[in-house]
Structure formats: C-alpha cells, structure tokens
Amino acid sequence: MARGTVNEPQETKELVWEYLFIKKEPLYTLSAKLSRTENLETTEYQLRKLKKHFIELEFSEWAILPEPLKRVHRKYAEYKAEAEKCLPRTPLQQEAYEMCSNGDHSWFNDSRFDGHAYKFEVVSEAGDNRIQVLMKRTCHFCGHVDVSGP
C-alpha cells in the first residue's frame, strides 16, 4: 500500500477529496461542514491524512477515481499518458479490458491473458527460517495486483 494510506471507505475518501480539491474548501472549516451536511464525523488530523493520501496516489489508485477527481490530481498528465498506453489493441486484450472496466479481474486465472493483459511474476519473501513464494499478477490496464500463494 502507498505511504499515508487511510483506512476509510472509498466513498468517504472521494467525498473529502471533492470538498478539498474541487470545491476548494479549507481544512479548518471542512470538519464542521461534513458533520453538518454529510453526517460524517472527522477530525482535522484525519482530513490532513486524507489530503496527503490523495496527493501521493499511485497510478492504480488514480485509475479508479471518478473523472473530476482525476483531473485535479497533480500527476494528471503523467497518469493520463500512462492510461492511454494501456488501451487494448487486440481482441484478447479487449475482452480483458471490458471485464477490468467492470472491476472483474477473475480473468487473471486464465493463462490466455498472461503477457497480453496482465504481467505475471514469482516473488519470494524470506523470514523466520522459511521462504514464502508468491505469485503476483498485475493488470495491464488499471494496475490491480493479485497476490496468491502456491
């Protein structure tokens, strides 16, 4: 996970980010406004962490944001160019892309897509007198990562 990750529901994060980065609401008034209008209790510390998290979003997190939030992110141009490189070019990629767009990554288990729509890696982690081997698949389109054991 990215540094500064906050364990809040995605809808809450997006709501706070909308107030901060689209509506330009100052931090010092936002906590009171959210409790009044959205029935959401947050502290200024939580709001600062959410603001920092938005600023440090990685491509895979940025890719699933609503379009207005994508546009106000500081790495919009860089991430948009990266997203355009990931557009499907073959029928096999198109099939995977459609499922990915719907949040369905069950196609990771189909070896036909290996190298075409996802990248497959074997990762090993050593510790406590044992070595753990993990299989890591990364979606070519959105950056979604699936890690599974042998």
N, C-alpha and C positions, 0 to 999 in steps of 0.2 A: 504494500500500500504506500501511497505517497506520504511524504512528511506532512504533518499537520492534519491528517485525516480526522474528521469528526464523525462520530457515530450517531448521526441524525438521519431520519428518513429522507430520501431523495427529494420528496415534495417540499419538506421544510427547508432544506438547503436551497432549492431553487427559488422558493418564496423570498427568503432572506436575501439571496443574491440579486433578485429582481429589484427589491427595495434599495439595496446598496448601489448597484451598478447601472440600473436602467432609470429608476426614479430618483437616484442621487440623494437618498435620504441619509442624513448624518447619523453616525453611530450613537451619539448621545441621546437622540430622540427616538431611535428605532425601537428600542426595547419596550418603551411605553406604548408606542403606536401598535406594535404587534400584539401586545396583550389586550389592547382596546379593540382593534379591528379584526384580528385573526384568532383571538382567544388562544394565543401562543405565549407561554411564559419563557423568556430567555434573559440571560444576564448579558451585560456588556462584554464580559470575558468570552462567552460562547459566541457572540456576534463577531468579535475580533478573530476568533479561531476560524469561523466560517469564512470570513473575508480573506484571511490568509490562505485557507484551503482553495478557494476559488482562484486566487492569483497563481497558485502553484499547481493547478490542474495539469495532468498529463494528457496526452492525445486520447487515450482510451476513455478517460472520464469526460473529456470535452466532446467527444464524438456523440455521446448520448444526450447532450443538453438540448433544450429547445432552441430554435434558431435565434431568437432575440438575445439570449444569453451567450450563444456562441459568438455573435457579432461584437459584443462588448469586451470579450476576453482579450488580454494583452497580446496573446500569441495567435490571434485570429488568422492573420495572413499565412503564417507558417503552418498552422494546423489545417487550414483550408487547402493549401497546396498539397499537404500530405494526404488528405482525404481524397483529393482528385486523382492522385497517383494510384489509389486503391480501388478505383472503379472497376467493375467486372469487364473483362474483354472476351471471354469465351462462354459458350452455353453452360459449361460446368461451373464456372465462376458465377454466372448469372443466377443459377439455381441456388448456390450457397448464399449469394448476396441477398436474395429475396428472403430466405429464412433468417439471415443475420438481421435484416432490417426489422423483422418482427420480434427480435430478441430471442430467437430459437437457434441455439448452437448444438443441437443434437446431431447435426451432420458431421461434427468432429469425429464421431465414431466410424465414419465411412472413409476407408482408405483411398477412395477415388479422389477425394479432395486434397489429400496430402501433397503439399508443394504448390497446389493450384489456388487454394483458398485459405489454407492455414499452414503455419510453419510448425514442424514437429521437432522437439529437442528432448534429449535424455539428460536430466540434471541429477547430480549426486550431491548429497549433503553428508558430511562426516561429523560425528559427535558421539560422545559416551560409548566408545568402543564398538560402534556399529556404523555402517554406511547405508544410507537410505537412497534408493534410486527412484526418481520420479519421472513421469512422462509429462512434458509440458507442451500444450498446443496453443498457438497464438493466432487469432483470427486476422486474416489479411485485410479485412475491411474496417473493423472497429477497434481492434486491439484487445478484444476479450481474451482472457487467459484461462485455460482449463488445466489444472494440475491433478494428476491421478497417480496412484501407486501401481506397482506391477500386478 
